[in-house]
Amino acid sequence: MAWARVCLWAVCACALRVALATVYFQEEFLDGERWRNRWVPSTNDSRLGHFRLSSGKFYGHKEKDKGLQTTQNGRFYAISARFPPFSNKGRTLVLQYTVKHEQKMDCGGGYVKVFPAGLDQRTLGTKSPYYIMFGPDICGYDLMKVHVILQFKNEYHENKKSIKCKVDGFTHLYTLILRPDLSYEVKIDGQTIELGSIEYDWQLTSLRKAERRPRESWDSPGDWEKHFLDAGTGKPGDWNSELDGDWPGPMLQKPPYQDGLKPEGIDQDIWLHEKMRSTSYLTQYDLSEFENIGAIGLELWQVRSGTIFDNFLLTDDEEYAESFGKATWGQTKGPEKEMDDILTKEEVTRAREEEEEELLAGGFNEPQRFFQRFHRFHQHKEL
Ligand SMILES: *[C@@H]1O[C@H](CO)[C@@H](O)[C@H](O)[C@H]1NC(C)=O
C-alpha cells in the first residue's frame, strides 16, 4: 500500500515537472526532409558548406539518430532556426544538444550559437551578433576546449576556466545551465564537468563598477578621502579605473556638492570624494540575462567534415533537459558503440584477408602483385 502511494506520488511529481517546464525549442529531426522548412541556410557566401540529414556510418538507431551533418571539407557553415522570442530574465536557461565527430575531428568547430530574435538568417556569418556560444572546438593538440562565451553590452566574454571537450568519434551530450542566481554548470554526457559562479569564472574586469554608499552615511568619519584634482580632466591623481570604475568626467569640477564629492574648506584644489567599496560588483547583473532570444544555429569552420548535430534543446527546466538527454543520447550511446565495434572488427578482418591474398599471389608472381596493388590504390582514390 505504502509502496503504491510512493509510486503514485512519483508519477504525479514527474508529470507536474514536465508540465511546468517551458520548452522554447526542441529539434530531433524526426520528420524526414521537412527540417528544411525550419532551418534556414545562410546564403551570405556562395562558398558556405552544405548540411544533410544523416545518422552517419554507425549509430544507435538509423532514423532517430539523424541530425545535421557537415558534408564538405575546408568550409564555413552557417545555418539557423527560429522560435518565438523569449527572455531568460529571472529564470534558468538550459541549452543542450548532441554532437558526433565521427570523422575523428582534427580541426573544426562543434559548438552552437544562440542569437537575438533580430538575426538575419540569410546573411548569418562570423559577424552576426550572438548571445551565447557553447560547445567543443578542436584544432590539433593545442585546442580541445568547450567554449562558453556570453555576450554582455556587445562584447563577448569567455569563461576563464578551461573546460576540456571529448575528442573521440562518438555522440556526446553537451549541456549548459545558466541560473538566475548567477551560477552556471557545464555537463558532458550528463556528468558535471564544471560549475561555479558567472561572476568569478568570466573575464569581468570591464563590468566591474564601484558602488556608492547611501547618502545617510556620507558624513561618518572615514567615508571621505582626500583627492587632488589634476588641472586637465579633473581626474584625481590616485583615481584607479580598475578599482573605482570609469572616471565620470569633468562634471566633478562643479562645486560645491557633486555626487559623492565636496570641497574641503576654502582650498578649491583639494576635494574630498566618497570612499568607494572597491571590490563590489554590479548588483543588478545582466550578464547571462538575454532579453530577446529568438534563434539557434551553427556558424563554424571545419577542416574535415562529417560532424552530426542533433537533439537541440532550449528550456527553463533542468530536469526536463536531463530526461530529454536520457531519452536521446542515453538511448543511443550503447548501441552506437556496439555498431562501431562490429564495423571496426569487420574492417580488420577484411584488411587481413586482403593481405593474405596478396601474399599468396605474390609468392608466384611478383609483377602481378605490384600491378594489383597499384590498381587498388587508384580505385581507392577514385572513391
Ligand atoms: C558575409 O560575407 C562577407 C564576405 O565573405 C563578409 O565580409 C561578411 O562579414 C559576412 N556577413 C556576416 C554577417 O558575417
PDBQT file of the ligand as one rigid body, heavy atoms in Angstrom, charges set to zero:
ROOT
HETATM    1  C1  LIG A 401      29.034  37.978 -45.345  1.00  0.00    +0.000 C 
HETATM    2  O1  LIG A 401      30.126  37.687 -46.211  1.00  0.00    +0.000 OA
HETATM    3  C2  LIG A 401      31.061  38.723 -46.375  1.00  0.00    +0.000 C 
HETATM    4  C3  LIG A 401      32.049  38.288 -47.439  1.00  0.00    +0.000 C 
HETATM    5  O2  LIG A 401      32.535  36.990 -47.221  1.00  0.00    +0.000 OA
HETATM    6  C4  LIG A 401      31.699  39.046 -45.035  1.00  0.00    +0.000 C 
HETATM    7  O3  LIG A 401      32.620  40.090 -45.151  1.00  0.00    +0.000 OA
HETATM    8  C5  LIG A 401      30.608  39.412 -44.048  1.00  0.00    +0.000 C 
HETATM    9  O4  LIG A 401      31.182  39.634 -42.791  1.00  0.00    +0.000 OA
HETATM   10  C6  LIG A 401      29.565  38.310 -43.957  1.00  0.00    +0.000 C 
HETATM   11  N1  LIG A 401      28.479  38.689 -43.098  1.00  0.00    +0.000 N 
HETATM   12  C7  LIG A 401      28.360  38.262 -41.854  1.00  0.00    +0.000 C 
HETATM   13  C8  LIG A 401      27.133  38.717 -41.142  1.00  0.00    +0.000 C 
HETATM   14  O5  LIG A 401      29.170  37.550 -41.309  1.00  0.00    +0.000 OA
ENDROOT
TORSDOF 0
